Amino acid sequence: SSTPPPPAPPPDPTPPKQTRSATFMAVDAGSTDRNRVRWWTGQPHASDSTMGAWFYGTQIKDTIPANAELVSIEFYVSRQRDQGGAPNFGLHGDAYKGGVPNVQVTGAWDPAGGWRVLPWPEWFGHLKAGGGFYGIGLNRGGYNVFSSLAQDSMSGALRISWR
């Protein structure tokens, strides 16, 4: 007599998630007066009298699912002026340029130029599908001027990896 071979093990019910990456370019950027809507430059400023912002439309929410897990998040810094205190960075809820953005300040950050890892990984949860924010803003902090999209099309770009 012979014994039958043992059955094959069942397949793993949860295959490992693949890591995906995308670069999200700002669709608009600029600065407005703090108390009224007057977008007077395409350069995002961080100063006492202006608020700067980068806008990404809905591309981040349309691409990254709500259940995604962060691998890395980087911001492309292109500066025209670095003067005084560190700019205060935060998130805002406007997909496109319109009224004065309500920038929810996260903290001061004074990054050098080029790709920089964001010091706030929790921003990922706010920017992906299901999160309540669409863009990055500047609210006070020295006199710092970042490149307009015409000066550097990478200004404000986000490079995000998730699984």
Sequence and secondary structure as in RCSB ss.txt:
>XXXX:A:sequence
SSTPPPPAPPPDPTPPKQTRSATFMAVDAGSTDRNRVRWWTGQPHASDSTMGAWFYGTQIKDTIPANAELVSIEF
YVSRQRDQGGAPNFGLHGDAYKGGVPNVQVTGAWDPAGGWRVLPWPEWFGHLKAGGGFYGIGLNRGGYNVFSSLA
QDSMSGALRISWR
>XXXX:A:secstr
            SS     EEEEE  SEEEEEESSS  EEESS EESSSEEEEEE TTHHHHHS TT  EEEEEE
EE EEEEESS  EEEEE  SSS S    EEEEE    SEEEE S TTHHHHHSTT S  EEEEE SSEEEE  TT
T TTTT EEEEE 
